[in-house]
Amino acid sequence: MRALVLNGPNLGRLGRRQPEIYGRTTHAELAARCVEWGAALGLEVEVRQTNHEGDLLDWLNAAADDATPVVLNAAAWTHYSYALWDACAQLTAPLVEVHISDPTQRPEVFRHTSVVTPHAAQVIAGHGVDGYRLALQALAEHVRSGPGG
């Protein structure tokens, strides 16, 4: 089973951007781990990152068309992109939302709202990059449980 791990803006700077919040693991290291974690779960994982909202929307539209399960860290777009809300609403396979930090515990109030959560089968937040492993596990479980998983 194919699965996508999609990362939004600034996540390409993991390991350098605010390591006290996001850790020292680089995006390349995270991507390699996701592929390994996915393989252990029977998932063929492809990891993508973009700083361009339209790219993310195109990837989500294709995932909807192909019924591809998605792990999504939409980063800042999580909190305000209604285009992202619409793209997530049309997904037909399970979506698991993941965040390295826990946005609900961050001091910036704008981070406390997610436009992704209403469409997610599960939300994993505050577990650092290991949250992606947990998200892939949750995704695999939802896929195995069938429609509506």
HELIX and SHEET records of a PDB file:
HELIX    1   1 LEU A   11  ARG A   13  5                                   3    
HELIX    2   2 PRO A   19  TYR A   22  1                                   4    
HELIX    3   3 HIS A   27  ALA A   40  1                                  14    
HELIX    4   4 GLU A   53  ASP A   66  1                                  14    
HELIX    5   5 ALA A   75  HIS A   79  5                                   5    
HELIX    6   6 TYR A   82  ALA A   89  1                                   8    
HELIX    7   7 PRO A  103  GLN A  105  5                                   3    
HELIX    8   8 VAL A  109  HIS A  112  5                                   4    
HELIX    9   9 THR A  117  HIS A  119  5                                   3    
HELIX   10  10 ASP A  130  ARG A  144  1                                  15    
SHEET    1   A 5 GLU A  44  GLN A  49  0                                        
SHEET    2   A 5 ARG A   2  ASN A   7  1                                        
SHEET    3   A 5 VAL A  70  ASN A  73  1                                        
SHEET    4   A 5 LEU A  95  HIS A  99  1                                        
SHEET    5   A 5 GLN A 122  ALA A 125  1                                        
END                                                                             
